[in-house]
Amino acid sequence: MGGVRFFPPFTFNQGVMVPIKTGLPKASTRNGTYTGLRNEHFAQDFFLGMRYALPPTGDLRFNVPHPLNVSWTGSKNAQSYGPHCLSYGSDRSKFRQSEDCLTINVVRPHIGSPGLLPVGVYFYGGGNTGGGSSDPRYNLSFIVSKATAMNKPFIAVSFNYRSSIWGFISGNQVSGTGNTNLGLRDQRLALHWIQENIEAFGGNPSKVTIWGGSSGASSVGVHLIAFGGRDDNLFRAAIMQSGSPLVETALPGFAAQNAYRELTQLTGCSQTEDTLQCLRDVPPDDLDFIVESLSEDNPLILDALSLPTLDGDIIKAFPSLLLQAAAFVRVPIIIGTTTNEGSSFVPGDLEGPENLERYLARAWLLPNVVVQNLLSLYPPPQSDIKSLDFAEGLDNAIFFQAAELLGDLVLIASHRLTCETFSKHAKCFSFRFDALASGGDTVLGAASGVTHGAEIGPVFQNTDGFGFKRNPFLNQSQCYFKMSELMGEMWINFITDMNPNGSSERSIDDIIWPAYDLQSPLNMVFGDPIPWRTEMDTRRSEAVRYINRINSGVMGR
């Protein structure tokens, strides 16, 4: 169970699958024609590394993305992924990187269809400091194959966008130029490119679902509230895995301004009349080296220059206030978290209560009264650690206290507020992922629980574990595989029908994922040893309510 099934090329003819001729696929976009690749094993066509914007280099560095304004005759090859945008962290050495990185990819089933297919657009995560569309963990072929086997084919799209200072530089000198939230604007331009060109690949521009994980999910959330919730008809549904519209923002004149000043000093730009133009003129390798050094020597500065900006434009106000005002695009959403999100955010040097208190004050810039309130709402566990929602192993009470607190602070409280708000205006399907990956990718392994990102393998149907340090499906139970199969089917149903239960309100084995409702706020729990069940979304309700009360006034979101 868990092996990859391969399909021969076929087409639909009155409901019957029949073979079609093979050959290199071509697609004619508004700028010109591309030649892609045909993968016979998956029966899919790949169009990879296509530009959707001009290179953000030279004077276009730290500038809003510019649409591609060139055309060509003949055909260009679209047969390999473009380089990742410049990024920092653990993935830096794994992938080819470049400042010239704004490319887009299309994976389509190799079928002849009587109509245009729905489109799923994936936004990768990486904390706004890294990531890229060629990461094999996000290989789109597996879920596209499953969709085709279900007779619910869709076209999958991924793309690169600028991250870290290259995509989220902020400060007073930046905000006045309009060149804010560049990574988000890259994403927006990619969505416009899809509207203009996806028909050339067999996709339906009116049936687009945007879909992301981690910071990619938060980006998806931002596009729901972008420009005050203006609906530009770029998508009809959204999926957020461990992310929400409630992104923490960088406030001009606050931490980001100090970080910008530090960057200009390190680059010799601090005394120039136009510091932003000076930064554009720094050789790319030199600037990249300086930013990489910051990521190692002073990561808080890099973090401050990697946050979205409250710019009064694409992010018009604090996201929590926009949600409160119902200023968002009202489309169906799937949104959820893992059980132990916070385990991935606990710093490794917390050895006592005073260190946690200091960390919240210094790293999160929280007032002392807020720190004390949080510590009282999240006391260290007094009973057996196993009574918490963690696997056996680590018996460090401070770790578990910090993990619960940070998980709620970063993701879980925002998830709940999003569900409560969206469910008043559109269908909202909430989930909690509660199945341990096989070994996981964390230092603590199973002791840290069901951590941030644990759902990625099952959602993508990546049963061979491509791209993972350890295959999350390795030595897993039949229950885990059954849970994964259900998740894949429900994600496919949502992309094709805007409902995880499918157009007939039924999924496999007649399982129903109920929509979230204020009177009955239910999560679908995907887990192991119980593959699926529902629960009331009320965990740590008092603490979560407190966090959501301080969103705009303290948290900057």
Order of alpha helices (4+ residues) and beta strands (2+ residues): beta-beta-beta-beta-beta-beta-beta-beta-beta-beta-beta-alpha-beta-alpha-alpha-alpha-beta-alpha-beta-alpha-alpha-alpha-alpha-alpha-beta-alpha-alpha-alpha-alpha-beta-alpha-alpha-beta-beta-alpha
